[in-house]
Amino acid sequence: MADPQAERVLIWDRVDANRRNTVLLLLVFVALLATASIAMGILLGLPFPFAPVLIIPFLIIALVSYYSSSRVALAISQAREVSKDDEPELFRTVENLCIGAGLPMPKVYVIEDGSPNAFATGRDPEHAAIAVTRGLLKKLDKLELEGVIAHELSHVGNYDIRVMTIVVVLVGLSALMADFALRLTFYGAGRRSSNRGRSGGSAVAIIYAIALIAVILTPIAAQLIRFAVSRQREFLADASGALLCRNPDALARALEKISADPDPLEVANKATAHLYINNPLREHKSFLNSMFATHPPIEERVRLLRAMA
């Protein structure tokens, strides 16, 4: 029988481990995009020093997406902003936890859906928003609701909302770059006479093939990194949320209730699923779904939370 002490997990250890893992994954992400930019330049037949310049228009698109992403996510989710008069108990819970966390009060939204779930979005604590479903308010008790709100505020306080916004934008950027390069390649860009006339034609062909493979694989690798970062963020928010509400078991109970609830979240889709505290898309369990999952298994999250109690 396992030693109960061996199962105990220090919250700060979990927080530190997940922060290190996320920084590492983001560094890999940046390296991946740099490689994709160079590969795209090779495919288009540009000299190496000019290849990185190709990323400038894509970065402009990414910047616009970064500043508008939270508004888009809330609109897609059909979230309605509420005031203290509309939802006094919800507002008191958010206010009290914000005071404990030393965070500014975020905007509060309610999604009129019977499925219990919640998410946080924004680019920093000063521009944050928390959205909860009507089902969450009705189906959780006070302590469980505090645990969920603490989890979401931890996303805000740990700047997870910024990290995930950046990651989602970078995933879109990598897919856009790959699509642009492949379209131009199919139309014959990069096959200039200067390339055909060079000595060492076989070497050029090999480099060209490697660049093409890199462009094709970049969006796939970017998605895998996105999912890995998202899973790390959920573990981190669980640990930080348990520290904030001082009740890991309440958050564990909330996760069990949310995951067991049979009502589907009608407003959820693949673009916003990663934001929620629990994946709102009901999928069959398989190796591929586990690899591309945006959330770690609920059983693992509950086990770690109860080990922190």
N, C-alpha and C positions, 0 to 999 in steps of 0.2 A: 504494500500500500504506500502511495506517495506521501512524503513528509509534507504536512500542511505549510510548514515554514518555507520549504523549497518553492511552494506555489505562490508565496507572497511576492508582490511586485511593487517596488517603490515608484510612486507617481513621477517623481523628478527624473528617475532613471529612464522611464518610458518616454518622457518629454524630450530629454536630451538625445536619446537614441533616434527618435523619429525626426528631430530637427537635422541631425547629421545625415541621415539617409535621404532626406528631401533635398538638402543642399547638394549632395553628391548626384542625385538624379537630375537636378536642374543643370549642373555643370555638363553632364552627359548630353542633355538636351541641346544646350548651346553649341557644343562640339558637333552634334549631329546636324544642326542647321548650317553651321559653317561649312561642313563637308558637302551638304546638299547645294549650297551656293556655288562652291568651287566646281562641283560636278556639273551643275547647270551651265556654268561658263564654258567648260570643256565641250559639252554637247553643242553649244552654240558657236563653237570655234573661236572664242575670245582668248586673247593672251591671259595668262594667269593673273597678272597684277590687276586686270580690269574685271575679273570674274566676281569679286565681292561687291562691286558697284551695282550688280544686278539686283541685290536684295533691297535697295533703297525704296523703290515704289511699293514693295511688299511690306516694308516696315511702316510706311505711311498708312497703309490699309490696317495694319496691326494696331497702330496708335489710335486710330478712330474706333476700332473694335474694342480696345481696352476701356475707353471712356464711356462707351455706350452699352457694354455687355450686361451690366446689372439691370438697367432699365429694360433691356430686351428679355432677360430671364424672368423678371417679374411680370412683364406683359404676357409672355408665353404661358406662364403659370396662372394667369387670370387672378393675380393677387390684388387685393383691394387695401389701400392704406387706411388704417383705423386710428382713432384718437383715444385718449384716456376715458372720455365719456362713453365711447362705443364699447370698449373692452377693458373695464377697470381692473379686473383681477389679473389679466394678462399683462397690462401695463405695470402694475405693482410688482409682479414677478420679475419683469425685465429690468425695471428701475432698481430694485433691491440688489439684483445680481450685478448690474452695472456698477453700482456703488462699491460692492465687494471686490469687483475686478478692476476698479479704477478706469472704467471705460465711459466715453460719452454715450448718451442715449441714442440708439439707432432708430431709424424709422421702423414702424411695426406694421406688418401686413397680415391679412387673413385670407386664406384661400377657401372658398365655400365648397368644400369637398368632404365627404364622410370618412375618407381614409385617413388615419392618423400619420402625419409626417410633418417635417419642418426643414427649412434651410436658411442659410445666411449668405448674403452676397454683398458686393461693393468692392471698392479698391483699397480702402483703409478704414480704420475705426471712425474717422470723421465723416465718411461717406458710406456708411454701412446700413444694411436693412436686414431684418429678420422676418421671415414669413412662416406662419403656422397654418395648418389646415383646421377647419371646423371640427373634424373628427378627432384631432389631437386634443382640442380643448374639452371635448365631451367624454372621451374614453380614458383619459389619464387622470389620476388623482393629483393633488397639489404637489406632493413631493416628486412624483414622476415628471410632471410638467416642469418643475424647477430643474430637474436633471437634464431634460431635453434643451431647455433654454440655456442652461449653463454650457452644454455641449456647443450650441450654436454661437454663444458669446465667446467661447474659446476659439472658435474659428476666426472670429473678429480680432480678438486680442493677440492671437498667435500670428496674425497676418496671413492665415490660410486663405482668406478670401482673395487677397492680392496674389498669392502664389498660384491658386487655381485659376484665377482670371488670366494670368500671364501664360500658364501652361495651356489653357484652352485656346488662347489667341495664337500661341506658337504652333499648336497642332494644326489649326486652320491655316496658318502661314505656310507650314511645311507641305500641306496638301495642295495649296494654291501654287506654290513653287513647282511641285512635281507635275501638276497638271499643265502648267504653262510650258515647262521644258519638254514634256512629252508631245504636246501639240505641235510645238515648233519643230521638234525632231521629225515627226511624221510628215511635216510639210517641207522637209529637206534642209532646215537650218543646221548649220554646223558642218555640212558636207561641201565645203567650199573647195575651189580648185587648189587653194593654197594647202589644204589638208591632203588632197589626193596627190599633189605633186611632191610632197615631202619624201625624203629618204626614210627608210625604216617604216614602211607602210604597215607592216604587221604590228609593230609596237604601237602605232597610232590607233590601229583597230582595237587592240587590247585595251588601251586606255579609254577609248570611246565606249567599249562594252562595259568596262568597270563603272564608268561614270553613269551610264544608262541604268545599270543595276542599282547603283547608289540612289539615284533619283526615284526609282520605283519603290525601293525598300524604305526610304525615309519616312513617308506618311505612316507606314505600318509600325516602324520602330517608335515614331513619335506618339502614336496611340498607346502603345504598350507602356511607354514612360509616363504618359498622362494617367493611365490606370494605376500604375505603381505609386505615383505621387499622391493620387486621390486616396488610395488605401492607407498610405502612411499618415495622411492628414486626419483620417477618421480615427485611427488609433491615438494620435496625438490629442485630438479634441476630446476623445473619451477620457483620457488621463487628466487633461487640464480641466475638463468639465467636472469630473469627480472631485478634483481639488477645490474647485470654486464652490460647488454646492455642498461639499463635505458629506456626501451621501452616495458613494459609488453604487450601492445596492439599488437605490431608487432609479438611477440611470439604467442599470442592468434590467430592472423590471420593466422600465419604459421600452427598452429595445426589444424585449421579449414580446410585449403586447403589440408593438408596431409591426414586428415581423410576422406575428401570428394572425394579424387582422386580415379577414378575407376580402374586404372591400378594395377594389383597384383604385388607384389614383388616376382619375380620368384625364387630368391636365398634364400629366407627366409624359415626356418623350426622351429620346436618346440624347438630345442636346442638353437637357437639364437634369437628367437622372443622377448625375454625379454630385449634384449640389445637396441632395436630400440626406437626412441623417440615416435613412435606410433606403436601399435601392427600391424605387417604386414600381419598377418593371418586373413583372412576374416571369421568370425565365426557368427553363429546365436546367437541372444541375448536370454539368458535363465538364470535361477537361478544358475545352475551348472557352466555355462560358466562365470558368474559373480564371483562366488566363486573362480574359478581357473584362473581368469584373471591376466595377468602379468602387466596390465596397468589400472590406474583408468579411468573412463569415460571421454572422451574428453570434454563433456559438463561441467563437474565439474571443470576440469582443466582450461578451458576458463573462466568460471565464476569467479574463484579465481584470475586468472591473471587480469581480467578487474576490479576486486575489488581492486587490488593493484595499478591501474593506478592513 
